[in-house]
Amino acid sequence: MAENIALTEAVYYILLSLTKPNHGYGIMQNVSKLSGGRVNLAAGTLYGAITTMLERGWITALPDAENSRKKEYLITPKGKIMIENELARLRELIKSGEEVMGV
């Protein structure tokens, strides 16, 4: 069963970036693109998050491609559940906010 926790923006965007195989620099570029340049990950932040997500089983490291120095990662079914849970949580926040604010 997946944890029922709120994701940080960085983790959310990293998981979205791994719906297709991707490597560190590619993840950093995609996170910036998805967030409209608002979220820019430093290497330490990215690799710390990757380590945590690997430990939690949200992503997996793909076997090294021959002659490639770039390690690629991919979201797991558990990671996809985490995104789905986060989307539901965000929808609830928006609905509550709109109801209270009358918008």
ABEGO torsion letter per residue (X at the ends): XBBBBBBBAAAAAAAAAAABBBBAAAAAAAAAAAAGGABBBBAAAAAAAAAAAAAAGABBBBBBBBGBABBBBBBBAAAAAAAAAAAAAAAAAAAAAAAAAGX
